[in-house]
Amino acid sequence: MAVTMRDVAKAAGVSPASVSFALRGDPRIKQETARHIIDVANRMNYSVNITAKSLRSGRTGVIEAAVFQLDRPFYAQLLAGVSNAAFDRGIQAVAQQISTGKVGHEKSILEKVANKFCDGVILSAGGLSDAEIIELSRGKPVVLLDDQSYQGPFDSVFTPCENGAEAAVTHLFEIGCERVGLVGTDFMPADQARRSMHVGDRRLIGCHRAFERHERTLTKADTIQLFDWDTDDAYRAVSRRIEEGDFPFDGLFCMTDAIAFGTLRALREHGIGVPDDVAVIGFDGVREGSYSAPTLSTIAVDIDKLAREAVDILCERIEEGRYGAPAMPKHVTVGYEVLVRESSNRTR
């Protein structure tokens, strides 16, 4: 016989209404009570009857997280955080990969949301305009990851691009690096970068600030461009620069940890010591960085906080039941830590 909500309530010593509140993540119930109820429900293998729930509320109890490159460490860790945060609220999260450069794929994902596949979506929408998102979502709640429009109409959660990148480059200068290079960015002057909300450009702004603060000027010669932000491309690009004899750097800031892993491999294969010859720092704070050789210094973003903020905001909008973009969208930037490990530790 299937376990019912009343069975869970009896076992947990609460009312059925409290079980419902706990599984929906309703703020009217204390967090410790909600955790107790969810633990009891899990032990009893209780599952929400999504069909019945949908008939009563018009909701499916499912949210979607659509991001680029599911195989990258950052997105894998982020999606794990989204799944955990959704579970704590008694709902389900499904993951969808957006094909890089395929705007039609992003549109298809939003159309599925509008057709009641799920109650709302957390979206990396690099190729869609605000107007397209509004039209395609048809009023369903949307939370954007690193929104690329300035103070756009949607709720958004951001990685600390500018401040984190500035901190990374500052760290390299402070440990004695004289020639700092950037791996994974297309160079543009600071005033041009400030007119862009692209993640790479926002990190470039932070780099410009760090160079200026140390009385240096960032130029195109200080950058190693990549076709894509992945480990393979970084390995090839850094190797090529070394082999061409165009590698004057004693410090490298990599725009992501995935880029840093490829960079470390290229340096090692070409006999360049890390950190003694070249110090390296990444950006993201993925768990794999603590197991690389050498271990990777990084701007450790609070990825769990990023995920939880996105889920909390989305659930809040779903509960409100408002149509269209929120009147006062929330824009939240999570914190970071400069995590110094072997790849830039010159005090050993």
Order of alpha helices (4+ residues) and beta strands (2+ residues): alpha-alpha-alpha-alpha-beta-alpha-beta-alpha-beta-alpha-beta-beta-alpha-beta-alpha-alpha-beta-alpha-beta-alpha-beta-beta-alpha-beta-beta
